Amino acid sequence: MQETNTQPVEKSAQVTHKTQKSLHDVIVQKFGSASNPGNPFLATIFLCGEKNEEESISTALKTLLDESFMKADAVNPFIKDSESSHAAGLVIDYGKYIIQLIQGPDHNIYSYLTNLRSAKNLTSKNFVLFFDDDTTKIGVKDWVQIDKVPPRALEEDHVLEKSDEEISDSVLTDFFNLLELGAKCIEQGANQKASFSDIARVNFPKLYPSINSLEMYKRSNLFLTLGEFVDNLCVFPQLTRDCEINHPLENPLMY
């Protein structure tokens, strides 16, 4: 009786073993079918910081971004010589504050954030408002620099304290508004793109985050600083010694 019951189970297990694919098999199979095999994973980051110079730093940030992307591509073994990653997003200069929304390959984004932390002459007190490492497509397909902000966005009024949930909703609203603002710039003709700061300030004032909101985000302490983000997500952790201390060989499940 026991032998009769175990035979179908063994046969079923053999069939399952033959048809089941490992994670490695799936990755290898899908690698060549990705739209960009060298950089298959896209990321989006929205951050705010304070300027360390009175003059515009948008051009300097774009230069740093391009250099970071080039360095990231240079060490990527899957990038062909003829390929290069395209930095996309927008930067808005509020005078005191500067906000950035950047999209691109995740490895390149990490490279830029690491270099941005080191560029202390440009910005300081940066904090990450939104991050997505599973971006399906680039929303802003070019680089947009805006150095003129509508007056209503610069008005400083007393703002009532908001709950953490209300602050999170406000960040998402600002994030999607910025995506829309960047998309509207891409829709402009070549001549209009050069003067988009003036066009957007007049035609799309509601799409700019207010300086009151930026101050509120800064006070909330809900968001990772740029340094915390880089240390925890952009740098490979050194786990060898940590594993030896917390998971000794004689009792690996102690902690």
C-alpha positions as CSV (number, residue, x, y, z in Angstrom):
1,M,0.0,0.0,0.0
2,Q,2.8,2.4,0.8
3,E,4.7,1.6,-2.4
4,T,1.5,2.3,-4.5
5,N,1.1,5.7,-2.8
6,T,4.7,6.9,-3.2
7,Q,5.1,6.1,-6.9
8,P,2.8,8.9,-8.2
9,V,4.4,11.3,-5.9
10,E,7.9,10.5,-7.0
11,K,6.9,10.7,-10.7
12,S,5.2,14.1,-10.1
13,A,8.4,15.3,-8.3
14,Q,10.5,14.2,-11.3
15,V,8.2,16.1,-13.7
16,T,8.3,19.2,-11.6
17,H,12.1,19.0,-11.3
18,K,12.4,18.8,-15.1
19,T,10.1,21.7,-15.9
20,Q,11.2,24.1,-13.1
21,K,13.7,26.8,-14.1
22,S,16.2,28.4,-11.8
23,L,16.5,32.1,-11.4
24,H,19.8,32.0,-13.4
25,D,18.0,30.3,-16.3
26,V,15.3,33.0,-16.4
27,I,17.8,35.8,-16.2
28,V,19.9,34.4,-19.0
29,Q,16.9,33.7,-21.2
30,K,15.5,37.2,-20.8
31,F,18.8,39.1,-20.9
32,G,18.9,39.4,-24.7
33,S,15.2,40.3,-25.0
34,A,15.5,43.5,-22.8
35,S,15.1,46.8,-24.6
36,N,18.4,47.9,-23.2
37,P,20.4,44.8,-22.1
38,G,23.3,46.9,-20.8
39,N,21.0,48.9,-18.5
40,P,17.7,47.1,-18.1
41,F,16.7,48.7,-14.8
42,L,15.5,52.3,-14.7
43,A,15.2,54.5,-11.6
44,T,13.6,57.8,-10.7
45,I,14.7,60.2,-7.9
46,F,13.2,63.5,-6.6
47,L,15.4,65.4,-4.2
48,C,15.7,68.9,-2.7
49,G,18.7,70.7,-1.4
50,E,20.1,74.1,-0.6
51,K,22.4,76.0,-2.9
52,N,25.8,76.9,-1.8
53,E,26.2,79.6,-4.4
54,E,24.1,82.6,-5.2
55,E,24.5,82.2,-8.9
56,S,22.7,79.5,-10.9
57,I,24.2,76.0,-10.6
58,S,21.9,74.2,-13.0
59,T,24.6,74.0,-15.7
60,A,27.2,72.7,-13.2
61,L,24.7,70.0,-12.0
62,K,24.1,68.9,-15.6
63,T,27.9,68.7,-16.1
64,L,28.2,66.6,-13.0
65,L,25.3,64.4,-14.1
66,D,26.8,63.8,-17.5
67,E,30.2,62.9,-16.0
68,S,28.6,60.5,-13.6
69,F,26.7,58.8,-16.3
70,M,29.8,58.5,-18.4
71,K,31.8,57.0,-15.6
72,A,29.0,54.5,-14.8
73,D,28.8,53.4,-18.4
74,A,32.6,53.0,-18.5
75,V,32.6,50.4,-15.8
76,N,29.6,48.6,-17.1
77,P,30.8,45.5,-19.0
78,F,27.5,45.1,-20.8
79,I,27.6,48.6,-22.4
80,K,28.9,48.6,-25.9
81,D,31.3,51.3,-27.0
82,S,28.7,52.9,-29.3
83,E,26.1,53.1,-26.5
84,S,25.8,55.8,-23.8
85,S,23.1,56.4,-21.3
86,H,21.0,59.5,-21.7
87,A,20.3,61.7,-18.6
88,A,16.8,62.9,-18.4
89,G,14.9,65.0,-15.9
90,L,14.6,68.6,-14.7
91,V,16.1,71.0,-12.2
92,I,14.4,74.0,-10.8
93,D,16.3,76.8,-9.1
94,Y,14.3,78.5,-6.3
95,G,17.1,80.8,-5.2
96,K,17.7,79.3,-1.8
97,Y,16.5,75.8,-2.7
98,I,17.1,73.6,-5.7
99,I,15.0,70.6,-6.7
100,Q,15.9,67.8,-9.1
101,L,13.9,65.1,-10.7
102,I,16.2,62.7,-12.5
103,Q,15.5,59.5,-14.4
104,G,17.9,57.0,-16.0
105,P,19.6,53.6,-15.4
106,D,19.7,52.8,-11.7
107,H,23.5,52.3,-11.7
108,N,24.0,55.7,-13.3
109,I,21.6,57.4,-10.9
110,Y,23.6,55.9,-7.9
111,S,26.8,57.2,-9.5
112,Y,25.4,60.7,-9.8
113,L,24.1,60.8,-6.2
114,T,27.4,59.6,-4.8
115,N,29.2,62.4,-6.7
116,L,26.6,64.9,-5.8
117,R,27.3,64.3,-2.1
118,S,31.0,65.0,-2.7
119,A,30.3,68.2,-4.6
120,K,29.9,70.3,-1.5
121,N,30.6,73.5,-3.4
122,L,27.3,73.1,-5.3
123,T,24.6,72.0,-2.8
124,S,24.1,70.9,0.8
125,K,21.4,69.6,3.1
126,N,20.0,67.4,0.3
127,F,17.2,65.1,1.2
128,V,15.4,62.5,-1.0
129,L,11.7,63.0,-1.4
130,F,10.8,60.2,-3.7
131,F,12.7,57.2,-5.1
132,D,11.6,54.4,-7.5
133,D,14.0,51.7,-8.6
134,D,11.4,50.0,-10.8
135,T,10.6,52.8,-13.3
136,T,9.0,51.3,-16.4
137,K,9.6,54.2,-18.8
138,I,11.2,57.7,-18.8
139,G,8.6,60.4,-18.3
140,V,10.8,63.4,-19.1
141,K,12.8,62.4,-22.1
142,D,15.2,65.3,-22.1
143,W,17.0,67.6,-19.7
144,V,15.0,70.7,-18.5
145,Q,16.6,73.6,-16.6
146,I,14.2,76.1,-15.1
147,D,15.6,79.2,-13.3
148,K,12.5,81.3,-13.1
149,V,9.8,80.4,-10.6
150,P,6.3,81.9,-10.6
151,P,5.7,84.4,-7.7
152,R,2.9,82.3,-6.2
153,A,5.4,79.4,-5.6
154,L,7.8,81.7,-3.8
155,E,5.2,83.2,-1.4
156,E,6.0,82.3,2.2
157,D,2.9,81.9,4.3
158,H,2.1,80.3,7.6
159,V,1.3,76.7,6.9
160,L,-0.7,74.5,9.4
161,E,1.1,71.4,10.5
162,K,0.2,68.3,8.5
163,S,0.2,64.6,9.3
164,D,2.8,62.3,7.9
165,E,0.2,60.9,5.5
166,E,-0.8,64.4,4.2
167,I,2.9,65.2,3.7
168,S,3.4,62.0,1.7
169,D,0.4,62.9,-0.5
170,S,1.8,66.4,-1.0
171,V,5.1,64.9,-2.2
172,L,3.4,62.6,-4.7
173,T,1.3,65.5,-6.0
174,D,4.5,67.6,-6.5
175,F,6.3,64.7,-8.1
176,F,3.6,64.1,-10.7
177,N,3.3,67.8,-11.4
178,L,7.0,68.0,-12.1
179,L,6.7,65.0,-14.5
180,E,3.9,66.9,-16.3
181,L,6.0,70.1,-16.3
182,G,8.9,68.3,-17.9
183,A,6.7,66.7,-20.4
184,K,5.2,70.1,-21.4
185,C,8.8,71.3,-22.1
186,I,9.5,68.4,-24.4
187,E,6.3,69.2,-26.4
188,Q,7.6,72.7,-27.2
189,G,9.4,73.6,-30.4
190,A,13.1,74.1,-30.5
191,N,12.9,77.9,-30.2
192,Q,10.3,77.7,-27.4
193,K,12.4,75.3,-25.3
194,A,15.1,77.9,-24.9
195,S,12.6,80.2,-23.2
196,F,10.6,77.6,-21.4
197,S,11.3,79.1,-18.0
198,D,9.3,82.2,-19.0
199,I,6.6,80.2,-20.7
200,A,6.1,77.8,-17.8
201,R,6.2,80.5,-15.2
202,V,3.2,82.2,-17.0
203,N,1.3,79.2,-18.3
204,F,1.9,76.4,-15.7
205,P,2.3,78.1,-12.3
206,K,0.3,75.4,-10.5
207,L,2.8,72.7,-11.5
208,Y,5.6,74.2,-9.3
209,P,6.0,73.0,-5.8
210,S,5.7,75.9,-3.4
211,I,8.5,77.0,-1.2
212,N,6.2,76.5,1.8
213,S,6.0,72.8,0.8
214,L,9.7,72.5,0.5
215,E,10.2,74.0,4.0
216,M,7.6,71.6,5.3
217,Y,9.3,68.6,3.8
218,K,12.6,69.8,5.3
219,R,11.1,70.1,8.8
220,S,9.3,66.8,8.8
221,N,12.3,64.6,9.2
222,L,10.4,61.9,7.2
223,F,13.0,61.7,4.4
224,L,16.5,60.2,4.1
225,T,19.3,62.7,3.7
226,L,21.4,62.3,0.6
227,G,24.2,60.9,2.8
228,E,22.0,58.3,4.4
229,F,20.6,57.3,1.0
230,V,24.1,56.9,-0.6
231,D,25.4,54.9,2.4
232,N,22.4,52.6,2.5
233,L,21.5,52.2,-1.2
234,C,24.4,53.3,-3.4
235,V,27.3,51.6,-1.8
236,F,27.9,47.9,-1.6
237,P,27.8,46.8,2.0
238,Q,30.8,45.2,3.6
239,L,29.1,42.2,5.1
240,T,32.0,39.8,5.8
241,R,32.9,40.9,9.3
242,D,29.2,41.7,10.1
243,C,28.2,38.1,9.2
244,E,31.1,36.7,11.3
245,I,30.1,38.6,14.3
246,N,26.3,38.3,14.1
247,H,26.1,34.8,12.6
248,P,29.0,32.7,14.1
249,L,29.7,29.5,12.3
250,E,28.9,27.4,15.4
251,N,25.4,28.9,15.6
252,P,24.6,30.8,12.4
253,L,20.9,31.4,13.5
254,M,21.8,32.9,16.9
255,Y,20.6,36.4,15.9
